[in-house]
């Protein structure tokens, strides 16, 4: 672009343009010996033709330079487009890298959240384990507390019995003999102390441990065994 501007400002360029105009005038006038004022000097036809040829050569050089400049501009445009394409590719790479960074940060946050949840769950698991161990210890203590006495068990047929006269007062584990059966214990005032079904899981709720006080009434609909246990 700077070369084009220089050519347009060149004195030779404008002289060439002026001479082209003079050529048309000279051929209009005619005659090989005609004289035409060029500036303050009268120039003959042959000399004028020589100058015109010289100027035409200069014009050709200028035109070639102009073509070269255009070619350089085209090359520059091509190079610019190539650089722009490379820049777009770099932008794409940067965008992809930023997206990967975002994904990495998101994954890091998710991992941290999972780790926090794991720690929280581990703490909850530890608490539950401690509670279970405590409950198991309590259960073992209760199971150990129901220690059978060395006294002989008492077998009762289906019927009603009074504690203190038919059965000694104390703590008993009652179990069915044969099929399951309904089993009741009433206090001396008539309130219901025990109301259960003895037997396995398909018939009843299993054995039952209770306190038999003087004056209580025991009622069973089937044969049962009273096993004395420690109080």
N, C-alpha and C positions, 0 to 999 in steps of 0.2 A: 504493500500500500504506500509506503514512503517513496518507492521508486516511481510509482505512477504519479504521485504528487510532484516529484522532481521533474519528470518529463513535461507535465503540464505547465510548469513554471519555466521551462527551458526556452531561451531566446531562439535557438535553432529550430525548435518545433514550430514556433509562430512564424518564423521567417519562411519555413517550408510551406506553411499554409498560405502565406502571402504570395509566394512565388507560384503556387498552383493557380492562384487567381490571375496572376500576371501572364501565365502561360496561355490561359484562355484568351486574354486580351491580345497577346502578341500574335497568335494564329489568326485572330480576327483582323488585325491590321495588315498582315502579310508582308512578303518581301524579305530577301536575305540581307539586304543592306540597311533595313530600317533601324533606327535608333530610338530607344525608349529610355526615359529618365528613370533611374532606379536610385532613389535617394537624391544625391546631388551629382551622380555620375551617369553619363550616357553609356549604355551597354549595348554592344552589337548583338545580332540575332544568334550567331554561333556561340559567342561568349555566354549569352543568356541560356542557350540550350545546355551548355556545359555546366553552368551553375545549377540549372534545373536538375540535370542528371546527378550532380553531386548531392543536391538536396534530396533527390529521390532516394539515393543510397542512404543518406542520413535518416530519411524517413523510414526506409526498410529496416535499418538498424534499430531505430526507435520502436518500430512495430514488432521486431523480433524481441527486443527487450520487454515490450509490453506483453507479448505472448509468454516469455519466460516468467514474467511477474505473475501472469494468470496461472501458469503451471505451478509456480511456487505457492500461490494462494490455494490452488486445488490440493496440492500436497499437504499444505498446512491444515486445510479443512479435513482431509482424510486422516491426518495424524491426530487432529483434535477429536474427530469422531472415534478413532481407536482409543484414545486416552479416556474419552467419556465412557466408552463401553467398559474399559478396564475399571474405571471409577465405579460404574454401576455394579460390576461384579464384586468389587471390594465392599461396596455398600451392602450388597446381598450377604457377603460373608460376615460382615459385622453384625447385620441383623440376625443371622443364624446363630452367631456366637452369643449375642445378647439373649436370644431365645433360650439357648442352652444354659446360660447363666441363670436365667429366670427359673428354668426347669430344675436346675441344680439347687437353687435356693428353696424352691417349693418342696423338693424331695428332702432337703435337709430339715425343713420345718416339720414335714410329715414324720420323718424318722425321730426327731426330738419329741414330737407329740406321742408317738408310739412308745418311746423309751419312758416318757413320763407316765403314760398309762400303765406300762409294765411295772414300773416302780410302785405306782399306786395299787395295782392289782396284787403285786407281791406283798405289799404291806397288808392288804386286806386278807390275802391268803395266809400270811403269818398269823394274823389275828384270829382268823377262823380255825387255823390249826391249833393255836393255843386254846381257843374255846373248846374245840373238840377234845383235845387232850384233857382239859379240865372236866368236861362232861363225862368222858370215859373213866376218869379217876373217881368222880362222884358215883357213877354207875357201879364201878367195881366195889366201891365202899359199901354201897347199898346192897349189892349182891352178897358181899362178904358178911353184911350185917344179918342177912337172913340165913343164919346158921342153924341148922336143925339141932334140937336138943337131943340128948342121949335117951330121952324118954321114948317109950314105945308110941307109935301112932295110934290114933283112935279111929276105928271104922264105925261109920253110922249108916244104918239102913235108911230107906226112904221114910221120912217122918219128921216129928217136931221134938226138939230137945231143949231143956232148960239148963243154962250155964250155972254152975255152982252145985247142981244136984246130979244131972246126967253127964255133964262134961265139966272138967275143971276149968276155972278161969285162966286166961293166958293168951299168948299170941300164937296163931296157927297159920299154917299154909294148907289150904284145902285143895284137894285134887279129886277128880272124878275116878270112879272105878268102873270100867266098861265105857258105855256110851256117855255122852255129855248129859248134863242135867241142870235144872234151875236150882239156884242156891240162894237162901235169904237169911239174914240176921236182923232181929228186931231188938231194940233196947227195952229195958224194963218198963219204960213209959209208952212203948208201942211204936216209936219212930223207926223208920227203915234205915238200918246201918249198912247193909250189904244187899245188893240185888244184881246178880250176875249169872251167866251161863257158863258152866265148867265144860271143858272139852277142848279138842283141837280147833284149828282155825276154820275148818269147814263147818263146825257145829257151834262152838262157843268161843270164848275169849281166853281160855286156858286156866291155869291155876290162879288162886287168889289168896292174898295174905291179909289177915284181919285180927283185930283185938276182940276177945270174948270176955266180957265182964259179968260178974255175978248178976243174975236176974235177966240176962239177955236170952232171947229165944232163937234157936237155930231151926230152920226149916229147909229140908232138902227133898227134892222129888226123885232122887235116885241115890244109889249107894255111893258114898264118898269116904275119903280118908282125911282125917285131921292130923297134920304133922306138926308137933310143937317146934317152935323156932325161938331163937334168942330175941328178947325184947330190946 
